[in-house]
C-alpha cells in the first residue's frame, strides 16, 4: 500500500502533468535539443514556475528522470532561485556548488542574484571565480558585477572590471556605461560619472536618471535641473524615478518653489503617481516646512505603505508636534521596526527619555524584533536617565543574539555604563572590542574623564596613537577634561600646546574652556585670565562660568565680581550665574552682597532652575525636586528622612552647610 502511495506522489504526478500541460512543441524543438518529450515539458514548466514549492516538485521529477546533469535545465533552476522574487538565493548557491562545471548562464544568474542581495560582495567573489574557471564574461555579467562594486563602494575593483569590459569590446555598451556611472556616483566621483555620461552615444532613460540621481545625491540642484531641462529638450520623457530624484534634491535644499515646480511637472506630464512618488512629495513638502501640503497628499493617498506613515510621523516630530506624531503612529495599521525607530528617535530628540523606554516596552510586547538602531536609541535614553537596570537588559539581549552588531552599538554600551556608574564595565567592553573606530576611543576617554580617572585616559590616548588612530577635536576635549578632573595641570598644558603643531587639531572654544577649568581648579586664576586674554575668539558664558566656579572653590571674591558683569551681559536672565556668584558671596560671609543679588534677581523676575533628581526602585524611575510633595506617599518619605537625620545626629555626624546657599523657595 505504501509502495503504491509512493508512486502516486512522484510518478503519477509526473504522468498527470505531462498529459495535461500545453506547450509550443515546435518552438522548443527548433531552439533546443531535449533528451525526451518529458524533458521538454519540464523545461516549459520551469518557465512558468512561481514558487519554491513548485520548483522543488519539478526538481524531484528532474532527478527521477535522470536529468539533473543537464546544464540547460539546471541553469533554469538556478536562475529562478537567484533572480525571481519568490526564489531562494541560498538554494541557488547549493545547486550551483553541486555542479562540477557550471556554465556562463549559471554564473550570470547567481552574480545577478547576489548583486541585488544584502551580500553583494559575493557577486564580486563569484565573478573572480568565473574568471579563474576560464569563462569569459559578457554584457549580462559585467553590469551586475559593477552594481555590486557600487554597493560596496569598491572603486578600484570597478576600474578593473571596466578595463576588462573595454578589452572584451563591450565597454561602450550603454548597460555597462550606466553601471559604471552608478559606481562613480556612489563613490562620490560625480565628475567621473558625468564624463561617462557625456561619452554615452545613445543615452537611455536609465542614463539620464542615474546622472540626475547623482547630482541629487550630492545636493547639486542646479546641475540636476539643468540636466532635466536637457533631457526634455532631447525628447526623453521622464518617469517616476526622474521626479523622485528631483524631489529629493528639493528636500535637501528646502526649496519649496522648486518642489512645487516638480509637482506641477508631474501633473502636466501625466506620469503615473505611484506610492513612491507620493512619498517623495510628502517628504519634500515636510522638509520645506509645508506640513499642510504634506498632510493633504497623505490624506489623498488611498493605499498608504509603512514609508508613508513613517514619513508623516517624522515630519510632525521635526517641527515640534510630537503629540500629533504619536497620534499618527498609534493610527498605523501595521508597524515595522523602522516605524518604531522613527517614533523612538522623535522622543529622543525631544528629550522625553521615559517615553522612549515606555515605547520600547510596547514594541517588545508587539513582538517586533529590535534592530541595531533601536538598541542604540534605548541605550541613549538609559544614559540620560541613569537607568542601569534597563541598560543591562539591553546588554544581555545583545549577548544572547549572535548577530554581527556594528561598532556603533558597542560605543553606545560603553557610554551607557559610564554615565550610569560602572565605568569599569565600559573599559572591559572597550578592551574586548575586536573593531574600534575613532568614536570608540573618544567615548572611553570621555568616560574616564567623567569619573576622574585622568591617568588612565592619558594612557589610552597614548595607546590610541600607537595603534595609528589620529585624534580629533573631540578626543582632545575629553583628554583635557580628564586632566582637569584629575588635577593633571602639567599634562594638560603639555597636550594643549601640542594640539595644533603635533596633532593638527585646531583649538576650539571647548578646548579653551577645559584649560580655564584646569587652571582654575588648580588655583592658577591669574594664568587662566591670561589664557582667556590670548583666545582667538570671544569667550562665551561657559568660559566665564568655569572661571567663576574656580573663584568659588578658592574663595576669590574680587575676580568673581569682575567676571560677573561680563557674564550677565551675555546671559542677563541666567539664574545659574546669579546663584553661582551668590554662593561666592555667601561663603565669604558678605551678607550685604548676597541680599543685593537676591533683590536683583527678584527685580528682574529671575528664578533658579529647579534641579530634578531621580531614583530607581524595583525597575521604576521616580523623579523629585527640592521640597517635592507630589508623590502619593511623600509624608511617609519625609518622616523616614527625619528619622535618618536624627539617627545621623545621634551618631555624632555634623552636617557641613557651608555650600548650601539658597533653597528653591528663597529665590
C-alpha positions as CSV (number, residue, x, y, z in Angstrom):
1,X,0.0,0.0,0.0
2,X,2.8,2.4,1.0
3,X,4.6,1.4,-2.2
4,X,1.6,2.5,-4.3
5,X,1.3,5.8,-2.4
6,X,5.0,6.5,-3.1
7,X,4.4,6.1,-6.9
8,X,1.3,8.3,-6.6
9,X,3.4,11.2,-5.2
10,X,6.1,11.2,-7.8
11,X,5.4,9.0,-10.9
12,X,1.7,9.5,-11.3
13,X,2.0,13.3,-10.6
14,X,4.5,13.5,-13.4
15,X,2.2,11.5,-15.7
16,X,-0.7,13.8,-14.9
17,X,1.4,16.9,-15.5
18,X,2.7,15.6,-18.8
19,X,-0.7,14.7,-20.1
20,X,-2.4,18.0,-19.1
21,X,0.1,20.7,-20.0
22,X,0.1,22.7,-23.2
23,X,3.3,23.9,-24.7
24,X,4.5,25.0,-28.1
25,X,6.4,21.9,-29.2
26,X,7.8,23.2,-32.5
27,X,9.2,26.3,-30.9
28,X,11.1,24.3,-28.3
29,X,12.3,21.6,-30.7
30,X,13.7,24.2,-33.1
31,X,15.6,26.0,-30.4
32,X,17.0,23.4,-28.0
33,X,17.9,19.7,-28.1
34,X,15.9,17.9,-25.4
35,X,16.5,14.3,-24.4
36,X,12.8,13.4,-24.3
37,X,9.3,14.7,-24.5
38,X,9.3,14.7,-20.7
39,X,12.5,16.8,-20.6
40,X,10.9,19.3,-22.9
41,X,7.7,19.5,-20.8
42,X,9.7,20.0,-17.6
43,X,11.7,22.8,-19.2
44,X,8.5,24.6,-20.2
45,X,7.0,24.2,-16.6
46,X,10.2,25.7,-15.2
47,X,9.5,28.8,-17.3
48,X,6.0,29.0,-15.6
49,X,7.2,28.3,-12.1
50,X,6.0,30.8,-9.5
51,X,7.1,29.5,-6.1
52,X,9.9,27.4,-4.4
53,X,7.4,24.7,-3.6
54,X,6.6,24.3,-7.3
55,X,10.3,24.4,-8.2
56,X,11.2,21.7,-5.7
57,X,8.4,19.4,-7.1
58,X,9.8,19.9,-10.6
59,X,13.3,19.3,-9.4
60,X,12.2,16.0,-7.9
61,X,10.8,14.9,-11.2
62,X,14.0,16.1,-13.0
63,X,16.1,13.9,-10.6
64,X,13.7,11.0,-11.1
65,X,14.1,11.1,-14.9
66,X,17.9,11.4,-14.5
67,X,18.1,14.9,-16.0
68,X,19.9,16.6,-13.1
69,X,23.1,16.8,-15.1
70,X,21.5,18.7,-18.0
71,X,23.0,22.2,-17.8
72,X,20.1,23.7,-19.7
73,X,17.6,22.6,-17.2
74,X,19.8,23.1,-14.1
75,X,20.5,26.6,-15.3
76,X,16.8,27.3,-15.3
77,X,16.5,26.0,-11.7
78,X,19.4,28.2,-10.6
79,X,18.1,31.3,-12.4
80,X,14.7,31.1,-10.8
81,X,16.2,30.7,-7.3
82,X,18.7,33.5,-7.8
83,X,16.7,36.1,-9.7
84,X,13.0,35.6,-9.0
85,X,11.3,37.4,-6.1
86,X,9.9,34.1,-5.0
87,X,13.3,32.4,-5.2
88,X,15.9,31.4,-2.6
89,X,19.4,32.6,-3.2
90,X,21.0,30.1,-0.8
91,X,19.3,27.2,-2.5
92,X,20.6,28.6,-5.8
93,X,24.1,28.6,-4.4
94,X,23.6,25.0,-3.2
95,X,22.6,23.8,-6.7
96,X,25.5,25.8,-8.2
97,X,28.1,24.2,-5.9
98,X,26.8,20.7,-6.8
99,X,27.5,21.2,-10.5
100,X,31.2,20.3,-11.3
101,X,31.2,22.5,-14.5
102,X,28.7,25.5,-14.2
103,X,28.3,27.4,-17.4
104,X,28.2,31.1,-18.1
105,X,24.4,31.4,-17.7
106,X,24.6,29.9,-14.2
107,X,27.3,32.3,-13.2
108,X,25.4,35.3,-14.6
109,X,22.2,34.3,-12.8
110,X,24.0,33.8,-9.4
111,X,26.0,37.0,-9.8
112,X,22.9,39.0,-10.6
113,X,21.2,37.5,-7.5
114,X,24.0,38.4,-5.2
115,X,24.2,41.9,-6.7
116,X,20.6,42.5,-5.6
117,X,21.1,40.9,-2.1
118,X,22.4,42.1,1.3
119,X,25.8,40.5,0.5
120,X,26.8,42.0,-2.9
121,X,30.5,41.2,-2.1
122,X,29.6,37.6,-3.0
123,X,28.9,38.7,-6.6
124,X,32.4,40.1,-6.8
125,X,33.9,36.9,-5.4
126,X,31.8,34.8,-7.7
127,X,33.0,36.9,-10.7
128,X,36.6,36.2,-9.7
129,X,35.8,32.5,-9.5
130,X,34.2,32.7,-13.0
131,X,37.4,34.3,-14.5
132,X,39.6,31.7,-12.9
133,X,37.4,28.9,-14.3
134,X,38.3,30.1,-17.9
135,X,34.8,31.5,-18.7
136,X,34.7,34.9,-20.4
137,X,32.1,37.3,-19.0
138,X,29.7,39.1,-21.3
139,X,27.3,42.1,-21.3
140,X,25.0,40.1,-18.9
141,X,27.8,39.7,-16.4
142,X,29.6,43.0,-16.1
143,X,26.7,45.3,-15.3
144,X,25.8,43.3,-12.2
145,X,29.4,43.0,-11.1
146,X,29.7,46.8,-11.4
147,X,26.4,47.1,-9.4
148,X,27.9,45.0,-6.6
149,X,31.0,47.2,-6.7
150,X,28.8,50.3,-6.3
151,X,27.0,48.7,-3.3
152,X,30.4,48.2,-1.5
153,X,32.0,51.4,-2.8
154,X,34.7,49.2,-4.4
155,X,36.2,51.8,-6.7
156,X,39.3,50.0,-7.8
157,X,37.5,46.8,-8.4
158,X,35.1,48.7,-10.6
159,X,38.0,50.2,-12.6
160,X,39.4,46.7,-13.2
161,X,36.0,45.4,-14.3
162,X,35.6,48.4,-16.7
163,X,39.1,47.7,-18.1
164,X,38.1,44.1,-18.8
165,X,34.9,45.4,-20.5
166,X,37.0,47.6,-22.8
167,X,39.3,44.7,-23.5
168,X,36.4,42.5,-24.4
169,X,34.9,45.1,-26.7
170,X,31.8,45.7,-24.6
171,X,32.9,48.8,-22.7
172,X,30.9,51.1,-24.9
173,X,27.6,49.3,-24.4
174,X,25.1,51.5,-22.6
175,X,24.3,48.9,-20.0
176,X,27.9,48.8,-18.9
177,X,28.4,52.5,-19.0
178,X,25.2,53.0,-16.9
179,X,26.5,50.6,-14.3
180,X,29.9,52.3,-14.3
181,X,28.3,55.7,-13.9
182,X,26.4,54.4,-10.9
183,X,29.6,53.2,-9.2
184,X,31.2,56.6,-9.6
185,X,28.2,58.3,-8.1
186,X,28.2,56.0,-5.1
187,X,32.0,56.7,-4.6
188,X,31.4,60.4,-4.7
189,X,33.2,60.9,-8.0
190,X,30.4,62.9,-9.7
191,X,32.8,64.5,-12.3
192,X,33.9,61.0,-13.4
193,X,30.2,59.9,-13.6
194,X,29.5,63.0,-15.8
195,X,32.4,62.2,-18.1
196,X,31.0,58.7,-18.6
197,X,27.5,60.1,-19.1
198,X,28.7,62.6,-21.8
199,X,30.5,59.7,-23.6
200,X,27.3,57.6,-24.0
201,X,26.2,57.9,-27.6
202,X,22.7,56.6,-27.2
203,X,21.5,57.6,-23.7
204,X,18.6,55.7,-22.2
205,X,16.2,56.8,-19.6
206,X,18.3,54.9,-17.1
207,X,21.3,57.0,-18.1
208,X,19.5,60.3,-17.5
209,X,18.0,59.1,-14.2
210,X,21.4,57.9,-13.0
211,X,23.1,61.2,-13.6
212,X,20.2,63.3,-12.2
213,X,20.2,61.0,-9.2
214,X,24.0,61.5,-8.8
215,X,23.5,65.3,-8.7
216,X,20.6,64.8,-6.3
217,X,22.8,62.7,-4.1
218,X,25.4,65.5,-3.8
219,X,22.8,68.2,-3.3
220,X,23.7,70.0,-6.6
221,X,20.2,71.2,-7.5
222,X,21.4,73.4,-10.3
223,X,23.1,70.6,-12.3
224,X,20.2,68.3,-11.6
225,X,17.6,70.7,-13.0
226,X,19.9,71.7,-15.9
227,X,20.2,68.1,-16.9
228,X,16.4,67.6,-16.5
229,X,15.9,70.5,-18.9
230,X,18.3,69.0,-21.5
231,X,16.6,65.7,-21.1
232,X,13.2,67.3,-22.1
233,X,14.9,69.1,-25.0
234,X,16.2,65.8,-26.3
235,X,12.7,64.4,-26.3
236,X,13.3,61.9,-23.5
237,X,10.1,61.5,-21.4
238,X,10.8,61.5,-17.6
239,X,9.4,58.7,-15.4
240,X,8.6,58.4,-11.7
241,X,12.3,57.8,-10.8
242,X,13.3,61.1,-12.5
243,X,10.9,63.1,-10.4
244,X,11.8,61.2,-7.2
245,X,15.4,62.3,-7.7
246,X,14.4,65.9,-8.4
247,X,12.1,65.9,-5.3
248,X,15.0,64.6,-3.2
249,X,17.3,67.4,-4.2
250,X,14.5,69.9,-3.4
251,X,14.1,68.3,0.0
252,X,17.9,68.7,0.7
253,X,17.9,72.4,-0.3
254,X,14.5,73.0,1.4
255,X,13.4,74.9,-1.7
256,X,9.6,74.8,-1.8
257,X,9.4,76.8,-5.0
258,X,11.4,74.2,-6.9
259,X,9.5,71.4,-5.2
260,X,6.2,72.9,-6.4
261,X,7.6,73.2,-9.9
262,X,8.4,69.5,-9.9
263,X,4.9,68.7,-8.5
264,X,3.5,70.8,-11.4
265,X,5.6,68.9,-13.9
266,X,4.4,65.6,-12.6
267,X,0.8,66.7,-13.0
268,X,1.2,68.0,-16.6
269,X,3.3,65.2,-17.9
270,X,0.8,62.6,-16.8
271,X,3.4,60.4,-15.2
272,X,1.8,57.7,-13.1
273,X,1.9,59.0,-9.5
274,X,2.6,55.7,-7.6
275,X,3.2,55.4,-3.9
276,X,7.0,56.1,-4.3
277,X,6.3,59.4,-6.0
278,X,3.7,60.3,-3.4
279,X,6.0,59.5,-0.5
280,X,8.7,61.7,-2.2
281,X,6.2,64.5,-2.5
282,X,5.3,64.2,1.2
283,X,8.9,64.2,2.2
284,X,9.7,67.3,0.1
285,X,6.8,69.3,1.4
286,X,7.5,68.4,5.0
287,X,11.2,69.2,4.8
288,X,10.3,72.5,3.2
289,X,8.1,73.3,6.2
290,X,4.8,73.0,4.3
291,X,3.1,70.4,6.6
292,X,-0.3,71.3,5.2
293,X,0.6,70.2,1.7
294,X,2.3,67.1,3.0
295,X,-0.8,66.2,5.1
296,X,-3.0,66.8,2.0
297,X,-1.0,64.4,-0.1
298,X,-1.0,61.9,2.7
299,X,-4.8,62.1,3.1
300,X,-5.3,61.7,-0.7
301,X,-3.2,58.6,-0.8
302,X,-5.5,55.6,-0.9
303,X,-3.0,52.8,-0.3
304,X,-0.5,54.1,2.2
305,X,2.5,51.9,3.0
306,X,4.8,52.0,6.0
307,X,7.0,54.6,4.4
308,X,4.0,57.0,4.0
309,X,3.0,56.7,7.7
310,X,6.6,56.9,8.9
311,X,7.3,60.0,6.7
312,X,4.4,61.9,8.3
313,X,5.5,60.9,11.8
314,X,9.0,62.2,11.2
315,X,7.6,65.4,9.6
316,X,5.5,66.4,12.6
317,X,8.2,65.4,15.1
318,X,10.8,67.5,13.4
319,X,8.5,70.5,13.6
320,X,7.9,70.0,17.3
321,X,4.5,68.4,17.1
322,X,5.4,65.3,19.0
323,X,1.8,64.7,20.1
324,X,0.5,64.7,16.6
325,X,3.3,62.4,15.5
326,X,2.3,60.0,18.3
327,X,-1.3,60.1,17.2
328,X,-0.4,59.2,13.6
329,X,1.9,56.4,15.0
330,X,-1.0,55.0,17.0
331,X,-3.2,55.0,13.9
332,X,-0.8,53.0,11.8
333,X,-2.4,49.7,10.6
334,X,0.9,47.9,10.6
335,X,4.2,48.9,12.1
336,X,7.7,47.6,11.3
337,X,10.9,48.2,13.1
338,X,11.6,51.4,11.1
339,X,8.3,52.9,12.3
340,X,9.1,52.1,15.9
341,X,12.6,53.5,15.5
342,X,11.2,56.7,14.0
343,X,9.0,57.3,17.0
344,X,11.7,56.4,19.4
345,X,14.1,58.9,17.7
346,X,11.4,61.6,17.9
347,X,11.2,61.2,21.7
348,X,14.9,61.1,22.0
349,X,15.3,64.3,20.0
350,X,12.7,66.0,22.4
351,X,14.5,64.7,25.5
352,X,11.5,62.6,26.6
353,X,13.5,59.6,27.7
354,X,10.8,58.0,29.9
355,X,8.6,57.8,26.8
356,X,11.4,56.2,24.9
357,X,11.6,53.3,27.4
358,X,7.8,53.0,27.6
359,X,7.6,52.8,23.8
360,X,10.3,50.2,23.7
361,X,8.3,48.0,26.1
362,X,5.3,48.3,23.9
363,X,7.4,47.4,20.9
364,X,8.7,44.3,22.8
365,X,5.1,43.3,23.6
366,X,4.1,43.7,19.9
367,X,6.7,41.0,19.1
368,X,8.7,43.4,16.8
369,X,12.4,42.4,16.9
370,X,14.6,45.5,17.6
371,X,17.5,46.2,15.3
372,X,20.7,47.9,16.0
373,X,19.3,51.4,15.6
374,X,16.6,50.6,18.1
375,X,19.1,49.4,20.7
376,X,21.4,52.4,20.2
377,X,18.4,54.7,20.9
378,X,17.3,52.8,24.0
379,X,20.9,52.9,25.4
380,X,21.0,56.6,24.8
381,X,17.8,57.0,26.8
382,X,19.3,54.8,29.6
383,X,22.4,57.0,29.6
384,X,20.3,60.2,30.1
385,X,18.1,58.6,32.8
386,X,20.9,56.7,34.6
387,X,18.7,53.5,34.1
388,X,21.4,50.9,34.7
389,X,18.8,48.1,35.0
390,X,17.4,48.6,31.5
391,X,20.8,49.2,30.1
392,X,21.9,45.8,31.5
393,X,18.9,44.2,29.9
394,X,19.8,45.6,26.5
395,X,23.4,44.3,27.0
396,X,22.1,40.8,27.8
397,X,19.9,41.0,24.7
398,X,23.0,41.8,22.6
399,X,25.0,38.9,24.2
400,X,22.1,36.4,23.7
401,X,21.7,37.3,20.0
402,X,24.6,36.1,17.9
403,X,24.2,38.9,15.3
404,X,27.0,40.8,13.8
405,X,26.3,44.0,15.6
406,X,28.4,47.0,14.5
407,X,30.9,49.2,16.4
408,X,28.3,51.9,16.9
409,X,26.2,49.7,19.3
410,X,29.2,48.8,21.4
411,X,30.2,52.5,21.6
412,X,26.7,53.2,22.9
413,X,27.1,50.4,25.5
414,X,30.4,52.0,26.7
415,X,28.7,55.4,27.0
416,X,25.7,53.9,28.9
417,X,27.8,52.1,31.5
418,X,30.0,55.2,32.0
419,X,27.0,57.5,32.6
420,X,25.2,55.1,34.8
421,X,28.2,54.5,37.1
422,X,30.2,51.3,36.4
423,X,33.0,52.8,34.2
424,X,35.0,49.6,34.8
425,X,32.4,47.7,32.7
426,X,32.8,50.4,30.0
427,X,36.5,49.8,30.0
428,X,36.1,46.0,29.8
429,X,33.8,46.3,26.8
430,X,36.2,48.6,25.1
431,X,39.2,46.3,25.6
432,X,37.2,43.3,24.3
433,X,36.0,45.0,21.1
434,X,37.5,43.5,18.0
435,X,36.8,46.5,15.9
436,X,37.3,50.1,17.2
437,X,36.9,53.4,15.4
438,X,37.7,56.9,16.4
439,X,34.4,57.3,18.2
440,X,35.2,54.3,20.4
441,X,38.4,55.9,21.6
442,X,36.6,59.2,22.1
443,X,33.8,57.6,24.2
444,X,36.1,55.7,26.5
445,X,38.5,58.7,27.1
446,X,35.4,60.8,27.8
447,X,34.1,58.1,30.1
448,X,37.3,58.0,32.1
449,X,37.4,61.8,32.3
450,X,33.8,61.8,33.7
451,X,34.9,59.6,36.5
452,X,38.1,61.4,37.3
453,X,40.4,58.7,36.1
454,X,42.8,61.0,34.3
455,X,45.9,58.9,34.2
456,X,44.1,56.0,32.6
457,X,42.6,58.4,30.0
458,X,46.2,59.6,29.2
459,X,47.4,56.1,28.9
460,X,44.6,55.2,26.5
461,X,45.3,58.3,24.5
462,X,48.9,57.3,24.0
463,X,47.9,53.8,23.1
464,X,45.4,55.2,20.6
465,X,48.3,57.0,18.8
466,X,50.4,53.9,18.9
467,X,47.6,52.0,17.2
468,X,47.7,54.5,14.3
469,X,44.5,56.4,15.2
470,X,44.9,60.2,14.9
471,X,42.9,62.2,17.5
472,X,40.3,64.8,16.6
473,X,38.9,67.8,18.4
474,X,36.5,65.6,20.5
475,X,39.4,63.4,21.6
476,X,41.4,66.4,22.8
477,X,38.3,67.8,24.6
478,X,37.9,64.5,26.5
479,X,41.7,64.3,27.3
480,X,41.9,67.9,28.6
481,X,38.7,67.3,30.6
482,X,40.3,64.2,32.1
483,X,43.4,66.2,33.1
484,X,41.1,68.9,34.6
485,X,39.1,66.5,36.8
486,X,42.3,64.7,38.0
487,X,44.4,67.8,38.6
488,X,46.9,66.9,36.0
489,X,47.9,70.5,35.2
490,X,51.3,69.9,33.6
491,X,49.9,67.1,31.4
492,X,47.0,69.3,30.4
493,X,49.3,72.1,29.4
494,X,51.6,69.7,27.5
495,X,48.8,68.3,25.4
496,X,47.2,71.7,24.8
497,X,50.5,73.1,23.5
498,X,50.9,70.1,21.1
499,X,47.3,70.3,19.7
500,X,47.9,72.4,16.6
501,X,51.6,71.5,16.0
502,X,51.6,67.8,16.5
503,X,48.0,66.6,16.3
504,X,47.0,69.2,13.6
505,X,43.8,69.9,15.6
506,X,42.5,73.4,15.7
507,X,41.9,74.8,19.2
508,X,38.2,75.5,19.6
509,X,36.4,77.3,22.4
510,X,35.7,73.9,24.1
511,X,39.4,73.3,24.5
512,X,39.9,76.7,26.0
513,X,37.1,76.1,28.4
514,X,38.8,72.8,29.6
515,X,42.1,74.7,30.1
516,X,40.4,77.5,32.0
517,X,38.7,74.9,34.2
518,X,42.1,73.1,34.6
519,X,44.0,76.2,35.6
520,X,41.1,77.5,37.8
521,X,40.7,74.2,39.7
522,X,44.5,74.3,40.4
523,X,44.3,77.8,41.8
524,X,46.1,79.4,38.9
525,X,43.4,82.1,38.4
526,X,45.8,84.7,37.0
527,X,47.1,82.2,34.4
528,X,43.5,81.3,33.5
529,X,42.7,85.0,32.9
530,X,45.8,85.5,30.8
531,X,44.8,82.4,28.7
532,X,41.3,84.0,28.2
533,X,43.0,87.2,27.0
534,X,45.0,85.2,24.4
535,X,42.0,83.4,23.0
536,X,41.5,84.0,19.2
537,X,37.7,84.0,19.7
538,X,35.4,85.9,22.1
539,X,35.0,84.0,25.4
540,X,31.5,82.7,26.0
541,X,29.5,82.1,29.1
542,X,31.0,78.6,29.5
543,X,34.5,80.1,29.8
544,X,33.4,82.7,32.3
545,X,31.3,80.1,34.2
546,X,34.4,77.9,34.6
547,X,36.4,80.8,36.0
548,X,33.5,81.7,38.3
549,X,33.4,78.1,39.6
550,X,37.2,78.3,40.3
551,X,36.7,81.6,42.1
552,X,34.1,79.9,44.4
553,X,36.5,76.9,45.0
554,X,39.3,79.2,46.1
555,X,37.1,82.0,47.6
556,X,38.4,84.7,45.3
557,X,35.5,87.2,45.5
558,X,37.3,90.1,43.7
559,X,37.9,88.2,40.5
560,X,34.4,86.7,40.7
561,X,33.0,90.2,41.0
562,X,34.9,91.4,37.9
563,X,33.7,88.4,35.9
564,X,30.0,88.8,36.9
565,X,29.5,91.9,34.8
566,X,30.7,90.3,31.6
567,X,28.7,87.1,32.1
568,X,25.5,88.9,32.9
569,X,25.9,90.9,29.7
570,X,25.9,87.6,27.7
571,X,23.1,85.9,29.6
572,X,21.2,88.5,31.7
573,X,18.4,86.1,32.6
574,X,20.5,83.1,33.6
575,X,19.5,82.0,37.1
576,X,22.5,79.7,37.3
577,X,25.0,82.6,37.1
578,X,23.3,84.6,39.8
579,X,23.2,81.6,42.1
580,X,26.9,80.9,41.5
581,X,28.0,84.5,42.4
582,X,25.6,84.4,45.3
583,X,27.4,81.2,46.6
584,X,30.7,83.0,46.4
585,X,29.4,85.9,48.5
586,X,27.7,83.6,50.9
587,X,30.8,81.5,51.5
588,X,32.8,84.7,52.0
589,X,30.1,85.9,54.5
590,X,29.4,89.0,52.6
591,X,25.8,89.2,53.5
592,X,25.1,92.6,52.1
593,X,26.2,91.4,48.6
594,X,24.1,88.3,49.0
595,X,21.0,90.5,49.7
596,X,21.8,92.7,46.7
597,X,21.9,89.6,44.4
598,X,18.6,88.4,45.8
599,X,16.9,91.8,45.2
600,X,18.4,92.0,41.7
601,X,17.0,88.5,40.9
602,X,13.6,89.5,42.3
603,X,13.6,92.8,40.4
604,X,14.3,91.0,37.1
605,X,11.9,88.1,37.9
606,X,14.8,85.6,37.6
607,X,14.3,82.2,39.4
608,X,16.8,79.5,40.0
609,X,16.3,76.5,37.7
610,X,15.0,73.7,39.9
611,X,17.1,70.6,39.6
612,X,15.5,67.2,39.2
613,X,16.9,64.1,40.9
614,X,15.8,60.5,40.2
615,X,15.9,57.2,41.9
616,X,15.2,53.7,40.6
617,X,13.2,51.3,42.8
618,X,12.2,47.9,41.5
619,X,12.8,48.8,37.9
620,X,10.8,52.1,38.1
621,X,12.4,55.5,38.0
622,X,11.0,58.2,40.3
623,X,11.8,61.9,39.7
624,X,11.7,64.5,42.5
625,X,12.8,68.1,43.3
626,X,13.6,70.1,46.5
627,X,10.7,70.1,48.9
628,X,8.7,68.0,46.4
629,X,5.4,66.8,47.9
630,X,3.8,65.5,44.7
631,X,4.4,61.8,45.4
632,X,1.4,60.0,46.9
633,X,3.4,58.8,49.9
634,X,5.5,61.9,50.3
635,X,4.6,62.3,54.0
636,X,6.0,58.8,54.8
637,X,9.1,59.6,52.8
638,X,9.8,62.8,54.7
639,X,9.1,61.0,58.0
640,X,11.7,58.5,57.1
641,X,14.2,61.2,56.1
642,X,13.6,62.9,59.5
643,X,14.4,59.6,61.3
644,X,17.6,59.2,59.3
645,X,18.6,62.8,60.1
646,X,18.0,62.2,63.8
647,X,20.0,59.0,63.6
648,X,22.9,60.7,62.0
649,X,22.9,63.5,64.6
650,X,22.8,60.9,67.4
651,X,25.8,59.2,65.8
652,X,27.8,62.4,66.1
653,X,27.6,63.4,62.4
654,X,27.9,67.2,62.0
655,X,26.4,68.5,58.7
656,X,28.6,71.0,56.8
657,X,26.2,73.6,55.4
658,X,28.9,75.9,54.0
659,X,28.0,75.0,50.4
660,X,24.2,75.1,51.0
661,X,23.1,78.5,49.9
662,X,19.6,79.0,48.5
663,X,16.6,76.8,48.7
664,X,14.3,77.0,45.7
665,X,11.5,78.9,47.5
666,X,14.0,81.6,48.6
667,X,14.9,82.6,45.1
